[in-house]
């Protein structure tokens, strides 16, 4: 069976491919963006099955189907809430919640194999799923506006190493090793930033995945993170109770 993976997180894509290979199936290609996927589907024969992440680095994966006809059946891979998606179990559209578990992957592929004939006309089902996800899509902050004296500074997510709390205040740490006070608690930040790219490693710290340079085993079953562009002795530690979730997050 010929399979294509569309996933913008390289570690997640590699892990999914290994799991698929372990089940005895072939992955033709891993695609990482809407643009790359459109070009590939325009110039290649449709695969038998596609594993599709919903939100890619350059947009929603549904945009692929607005530019090119993809007749392949699709299994969605998503971090969306399980309860919000439960209704789609009735629509012959399967999905796998991240982090992907072997049993769920095997079940999704087996469901496809059992109902293979019914997947040929997928467009109507895809439209239903697209409408639902766009209607329930959560909008995340893309920038923070900081007032510094008489000036306004705009900090984008790409500039942020992480967030931390200190003396009942919350700060942004930027790549140039500067700290900026913001009017958010860490709890409020967890509701407005994309947790696909940020993780709360402890009661006092949230970090950005691209900024993690090294991960070291630390005392009391914790992990110590060495971050990019950091010239400080400050320790960013993954608390013991969050270690397992952190490991699953970086897979």
Buried (B, 14 or more C-beta within 10 A) or exposed (E): BBBBBBBBBEEBBBBBBEBBEEEEBEBBBBBBBBBBBBBBBEEEEBBBBBBBBBBBEEEBBBBBBEBEEBEBBBBBBBBBEEEEBEEBEEEBBBBBBBBBEEEBBBEBBEBBEEEEEEBEEBEEBBEEBBEBBEEEEEEBEEEBEBEEEEEEEEBEBEBBBBBBBEEEEBBBBBBEEEEBEBEBBBEEBBEEBBBBBBBBBBEBBBBBEEBBEEBEEBEEEBBBBEBEEBEEEEEBBBBBEBBEEBEEBEE
